[in-house]
């Protein structure tokens, strides 16, 4: 029974030939089974998606917190080094200026990402 005939039968537009009744029920049963399988798979994928989204959200929150703390700490250290440089300039103290520049260059040249990598290995 072609698909368009099946659609007509389901709309009650056509009388079902007696020799096709079993086939019609078989098709309907197969359709129901496929629908149930599809619904179960959709639920499974929804559960996987929810788990992955929760994992991504928790990792995002962790990294957001971690980066904000690392860069905030670096920001404070950079600010203090500039204060030392300013103080050295005001006092015309070359040693103080050199200490501030040395501290500043150490902070700027080191990568906080390397620290993150070390932390990741420790947590890993």
C-alpha positions in Angstrom: 0.0 0.0 0.0 1.7 3.2 -1.1 2.1 6.1 1.4 -0.5 8.4 -0.2 -3.0 5.5 0.0 -2.1 5.0 3.7 -2.7 8.7 4.3 -6.1 8.5 2.6 -7.0 5.4 4.7 -6.0 7.2 7.9 -8.2 10.1 6.9 -11.1 7.7 6.4 -11.3 8.6 2.8 -10.9 5.1 1.5 -12.2 1.7 2.5 -9.4 -0.6 3.5 -9.2 -3.7 1.4 -9.5 -6.8 3.5 -6.2 -8.2 2.3 -4.4 -5.0 3.4 -5.7 -4.8 7.0 -2.9 -6.8 8.5 -0.3 -4.8 6.5 -1.9 -1.6 7.7 -1.6 -2.7 11.4 2.0 -3.8 10.8 2.8 -0.4 9.4 1.1 1.4 12.3 2.8 -0.8 14.8 6.2 -0.1 13.2 5.5 3.6 13.1 4.6 3.5 16.9 7.8 1.6 17.7 9.9 4.1 15.7 8.2 7.0 17.5 8.9 5.5 20.9 12.6 4.8 20.0 12.9 8.4 18.7 11.4 9.8 21.9 13.7 7.7 24.1 16.7 8.8 22.1 15.6 12.5 22.3 15.3 12.2 26.1 18.7 10.5 26.3 20.3 13.3 24.2 18.5 16.0 26.3 19.9 14.4 29.5 23.4 14.4 27.9 23.0 18.0 26.8 21.9 19.1 30.3 24.9 17.3 31.9 27.3 18.9 29.5 25.8 22.3 30.0 26.1 22.0 33.7 29.7 20.9 33.4 30.5 23.8 31.0 28.8 26.3 33.4 30.7 25.1 36.4 34.0 25.2 34.5 33.1 28.7 33.3 32.4 29.9 36.8 35.6 28.4 38.1 37.8 29.9 35.3 36.0 33.2 35.6 36.7 33.3 39.3 40.3 32.1 38.8 41.2 34.6 36.1 39.5 37.5 37.9 41.6 36.7 41.0 44.8 36.3 39.1 44.5 39.4 37.1 43.2 41.4 40.0 46.3 40.4 42.0 48.5 41.3 39.1 46.7 44.6 38.7 47.3 45.5 42.4 51.0 44.5 42.1 51.4 46.6 38.9 49.7 49.6 40.7 52.1 49.3 43.6 55.1 49.1 41.2 54.0 52.3 39.5 53.6 54.0 42.9 57.2 53.0 43.7 58.3 54.4 40.4 56.4 57.7 41.0 57.8 58.0 44.5 61.3 57.4 43.2 60.8 60.1 40.5 59.5 62.6 43.1 62.4 61.9 45.4 64.9 61.6 42.5 65.9 58.2 43.9 67.2 56.1 41.0 67.4 53.0 43.2 63.7 53.3 44.0 62.8 53.9 40.4 64.9 50.8 39.4 63.2 48.7 42.0 59.8 49.7 40.7 60.7 49.1 37.1 62.3 45.7 38.0 59.1 44.7 39.8 56.9 45.9 37.0 58.9 44.1 34.3 58.8 40.9 36.3 55.0 41.1 36.6 54.5 42.1 32.9 56.9 39.5 31.5 55.5 36.6 33.5 52.4 35.0 32.1 49.5 34.3 34.5 48.5 31.6 32.0 51.6 29.6 33.0 50.4 29.7 36.6 47.1 28.4 35.4 48.8 25.6 33.6 50.7 24.6 36.7 47.4 24.7 38.7 45.7 22.6 36.0 48.4 20.0 36.3 48.1 19.9 40.1 44.3 19.6 39.9 44.4 17.3 36.9 
